Amino acid sequence: MIYTAKPATFTKIEQVLRLLSFQRFWQAIRDVTRTSWTKRELILELTRRDIGASHAGHGLGSLWSYIQPLIIIGVYLLIFGFVIGSKIAITESFPGDYPSYIAVGLIAWLGVQASIVKATGALTGNSNLVKQVVFPIETLPIASVFGALWPFGPALLLVLGYKTVFGGGLPVTALLLPIVLLMQVALCVGLAFTLAGLTCFVRDLREFVGLFCLIAMYITPAVYLPEWVPISFQALLYLNPFSYLTWVYQDALFFGAILHPWAWLVLLLMSAFSLSFGFRLFKKLKPHYGNVL
């Protein structure tokens, strides 16, 4: 007996192949870039609203959005950098001080963590806007990322200042920071498109993302050197996609040299794929958002 596949099967396979199409890959990147530029004023307004609304009615208002990252960085520095760090034997070959190493790694990871957690509510938290036919809902995940990353600006300046004054100064490779930030934003926006769209159908996804962030914090080489991890567990560092962002940050701001060239390549490819795939998936699911919200 010859098995004949149903037309619906071919349709699903075709849809998957379209998502993986190289031509559509670059087209999606161009589309999301064009959307971000043409709708920049709307995205900026949504970002301001997002930052302000999160602490509306509080005495300090939106200042809390900037204070919290500073406190988090400060607490981690105190616990891991000074308390635990004073008990760890750091060899003389370690290029810099341990608190600087922790600060650089944390600023990379915490920004991503805030972005993907906030992205899960980009659509579900704005159902009134999603149901408006004329509203460009593609701007909501983008604005959620900027709303999450923007408050980390002062924290990043604090890390740069600490590295300059107490960590032996900023290396020349710090000039690569704009490129690193661009790849980070692309990675986060792509993940935001994916998570924002899927959360409309799977509401528990927000909880899964929260649990993942809790676990990923400890399998990201932000507060320890990879060499400190037992060999049997080091594979987890390479399976964690956010380890590569941490290594790139450390190369640019801490080590002062490209010690992890493969991490730069992986992050570049990962960011481009995340942005393209996430945007195309978001557009594919777009006709159904209004029905499930």
C-alpha positions in Angstrom: 0.0 0.0 0.0 1.3 3.4 -1.0 0.9 6.0 1.7 -0.3 9.4 0.5 0.2 12.3 2.7 -2.7 14.6 3.4 -2.5 18.1 1.9 -2.6 19.5 5.4 0.7 17.8 6.1 2.3 19.3 3.1 1.0 22.7 4.1 2.5 22.5 7.5 5.9 21.4 6.1 5.8 24.2 3.6 5.1 26.7 6.4 8.1 25.5 8.4 10.3 25.7 5.3 9.1 29.3 4.7 10.2 30.2 8.3 13.6 28.8 7.6 14.0 30.4 4.1 17.3 32.3 3.7 15.6 35.0 1.6 12.8 35.5 4.1 15.5 35.5 6.8 17.0 38.8 5.5 13.7 40.2 4.5 12.4 39.9 8.1 15.5 41.7 9.4 14.9 44.5 6.9 11.2 44.7 7.8 11.8 44.9 11.6 14.5 47.5 11.1 12.2 49.5 8.9 9.3 49.2 11.4 11.6 50.3 14.3 12.7 53.4 12.3 9.4 54.5 10.9 7.5 53.9 14.1 10.3 55.2 16.4 8.2 58.0 17.9 5.4 55.5 18.8 8.0 53.1 20.2 9.5 55.9 22.3 6.1 56.9 23.6 5.2 53.3 24.5 8.6 52.9 26.2 8.0 56.0 28.3 4.5 54.8 29.2 5.8 51.3 30.1 8.5 52.7 32.4 6.2 55.2 34.0 3.2 52.8 34.4 5.2 50.2 36.3 5.4 52.4 39.3 2.5 54.8 38.8 1.3 56.4 42.0 4.6 55.7 43.9 6.4 58.5 45.6 9.5 58.2 43.5 7.5 57.2 40.4 9.5 56.0 37.4 12.8 56.6 39.4 12.2 53.1 40.9 12.8 51.6 37.5 16.4 53.0 37.6 17.0 52.4 41.3 16.2 48.7 41.3 19.0 47.7 38.8 21.5 49.8 40.8 20.5 48.0 44.0 20.6 44.6 42.4 24.1 45.2 41.0 25.2 46.6 44.4 23.8 43.5 46.3 25.5 41.0 44.0 28.8 42.9 44.2 28.6 42.9 48.0 27.7 39.2 48.3 29.7 37.7 45.5 32.4 40.2 44.9 33.4 41.2 48.4 32.0 38.6 50.9 32.4 35.4 48.9 35.2 36.8 46.8 37.4 37.5 49.8 37.2 33.7 50.6 38.2 32.7 47.0 41.8 32.3 46.1 42.2 34.5 43.0 45.5 33.8 41.2 47.8 36.6 40.2 47.1 35.8 36.5 43.5 37.0 37.0 43.3 40.1 34.8 41.7 42.6 37.1 39.7 42.5 40.3 36.9 40.0 41.0 34.2 42.6 41.7 34.7 44.1 38.2 34.4 40.7 36.6 31.1 40.1 38.4 29.7 43.6 37.6 30.5 43.2 33.8 28.9 39.8 33.7 25.8 40.7 35.7 25.0 43.8 33.6 24.9 41.6 30.5 22.7 39.0 32.0 20.3 41.1 34.1 19.3 43.2 31.0 18.4 40.1 29.0 16.5 38.7 32.0 14.4 41.8 32.4 13.7 41.9 28.6 12.4 38.4 28.2 10.3 38.5 31.4 8.7 41.7 30.3 8.2 40.5 26.8 5.8 37.7 27.9 3.3 40.4 28.7 3.8 42.7 25.8 0.6 41.6 24.1 -1.5 40.1 26.9 -1.0 43.3 28.9 -2.1 45.5 26.1 -5.1 43.5 24.8 -7.0 46.8 24.1 -4.4 47.9 21.7 -4.0 44.5 20.1 -7.7 44.4 19.2 -7.5 47.7 17.4 -7.2 46.9 13.7 -5.2 49.9 12.8 -2.7 49.7 15.7 0.8 48.4 14.7 1.2 45.8 17.3 4.7 45.0 16.1 5.8 48.0 18.1 4.7 46.4 21.4 7.4 43.8 21.8 10.1 46.3 20.6 8.9 48.8 23.2 8.9 46.2 25.9 12.6 45.5 25.3 13.5 49.1 25.4 11.4 49.6 28.5 13.3 46.7 30.1 16.8 47.7 29.0 16.6 51.5 29.3 16.6 51.5 33.1 19.8 49.6 33.1 21.6 52.5 31.5 22.6 54.1 34.8 23.7 50.7 36.1 25.9 50.2 33.0 27.4 53.7 33.6 28.0 52.6 37.2 29.8 49.5 36.1 31.9 51.4 33.6 32.8 54.0 36.4 33.7 51.3 38.8 35.9 49.5 36.3 37.6 52.9 35.4 38.3 53.9 39.0 38.8 50.6 40.9 39.2 48.0 38.2 42.3 49.2 36.5 40.6 51.4 33.9 38.6 50.6 30.8 40.4 48.7 28.0 40.5 49.9 24.4 38.1 47.1 23.5 35.4 49.1 25.4 35.0 50.9 22.1 33.3 47.7 20.9 30.5 48.3 23.4 28.0 49.8 20.8 28.4 46.7 18.7 27.8 44.5 21.7 24.7 46.5 22.7 23.4 46.3 19.1 23.7 42.5 19.1 22.1 42.3 22.6 19.1 44.5 21.5 18.6 42.4 18.4 18.7 39.2 20.4 16.2 40.5 23.0 13.8 42.0 20.4 13.8 38.7 18.5 13.1 36.8 21.7 10.4 39.4 22.6 8.5 38.8 19.3 8.6 35.0 19.9 7.6 35.1 23.6 5.0 37.9 23.2 3.2 35.9 20.5 3.4 32.5 22.1 2.2 33.7 25.5 -1.1 34.7 23.9 -1.7 31.0 23.4 0.2 29.5 26.4 -0.3 31.8 29.4 1.9 29.6 31.6 4.9 30.6 29.4 5.5 33.6 31.6 6.0 31.3 34.6 8.3 29.0 32.6 10.4 32.0 31.6 10.6 33.2 35.2 11.9 29.7 36.3 14.3 29.6 33.4 15.8 33.0 34.4 16.2 31.8 37.9 18.1 28.7 36.8 20.0 30.4 33.9 21.5 32.9 36.3 23.6 30.1 37.9 24.6 28.5 34.6 25.9 31.8 33.1 29.6 32.5 33.8 28.8 35.9 35.3 29.9 35.4 38.9 32.5 32.7 38.4 35.1 31.6 35.9 34.2 28.6 33.6 37.4 26.9 34.9 35.9 26.7 38.4 33.0 24.5 37.1 33.6 20.7 37.2 34.3 19.4 33.7 31.2 17.2 33.8 29.0 20.3 34.2 30.9 22.7 31.9 28.7 21.6 28.9 25.8 23.5 30.5 27.7 26.8 30.1 27.9 26.2 26.3 24.3 25.0 26.1 23.1 28.3 27.7 22.7 30.8 24.9 23.2 33.7 27.2 26.7 32.6 28.2 27.9 33.9 24.8 26.6 37.4 25.5 28.4 37.3 28.9 31.7 36.3 27.3 31.4 39.0 24.7 30.8 41.6 27.4 33.7 40.3 29.4 36.0 40.5 26.4 35.0 44.1 25.6 34.9 45.5 29.2 37.0 43.3 31.4 39.7 41.2 29.7 40.5 43.9 27.1 41.1 41.3 24.4 39.0 39.0 22.2 39.6 35.9 24.2 36.4 34.3 23.1 36.2 34.9 19.3 33.8 32.0 18.8 31.4 33.7 21.3 31.3 36.8 19.1 30.4 34.7 16.1 27.8 32.7 17.9 26.2 35.8 19.4 26.1 37.5 16.0 24.4 34.5 14.3 22.1 33.9 17.3 21.0 37.6 17.4 20.3 37.7 13.6 18.4 34.4 13.7 16.4 35.4 16.8 15.4 38.7 15.2 14.4 37.2 11.9 12.7 34.1 13.2 10.9 35.9 16.0 9.5 38.6 13.7 8.3 36.1 11.1 6.6 33.9 13.8 5.0 37.0 15.3 3.6 38.0 11.9 2.4 34.4 11.2 0.4 34.3 14.4 -0.8 37.9 14.2 -4.3 37.1 12.7 -5.1 35.0 15.8 -4.1 37.4 18.6 -7.4 39.2 18.8 -9.3 35.9 19.1 -7.4 34.6 22.1 -7.0 37.8 24.1 
